[in-house]
Amino acid sequence: MCEEALAMLIQLLPEAEIELIDIVDDEETMTTYQYRIPVIKKIETGHELGWPFSQQQLQEFIA
């Protein structure tokens, strides 16, 4: 799932704008996201899009 979501995201954003975070390294993050990863989060607004999502949903989220 994560690889599929990343491939979709790379089609819409430059890789330099993408930050990957491994949730295993932080207990709080693991608890928050473990059942809906991968999650795309807009840092500036805090809005999140959790898996599953389509290419169209991702595109609308980013716009």
N, C-alpha and C positions, 0 to 999 in steps of 0.2 A: 504494500500500500504506500509506504513512504517513498519508494522509488518512483512509483507511478505519479504520485502527487508532485514530486520534485520535477519530473519530466514535464508535467503540465505547466508548472510554475515557470520553468525556464523558458517556455515558449512565450511567456507574457512579460517577464522582467529580466533585466540583466542579472547575471549571477552575482555581481558585486552587491546587489541590493537584497540578496537572500542570505539570511543567517540561519544555519541549522543548529538546533539545540538537542542534545541527547538527554532525554528525560530521566534516564537511569541514574545520572550523576547527582540528582537532587530529589530528596524524598518528597518535598512539598510539590514540586513540579510533577513528579510521578503520580502522586495522589490526584492532582488536578486533571491530568490529561490521559491517564493510562487507558481509558476505555474509548477515547475518541481521537486517537492519533491516526494520521498526522493532522496537525492543526496549523492553519495559516493565521498569523496575527499581524494586524497593522499596529506598529509601535506607536505612531502618532495619535491614534484614537483608542487603542486597546480592543477594538472589535476583532472577533475571531470567527473563523470558518473551520468547522471540524469535519473530518471524514465521515461518511462518504460525501463527495461533491463532484459535480460534473465540470467539464472545461468551461461551459457557459456560466455556471454558478461562480467559478473562480474568477472568470473574466469580469463579471458584474461586481464581485467583491472588491477587486482591485481598482475598478473604475471610480 
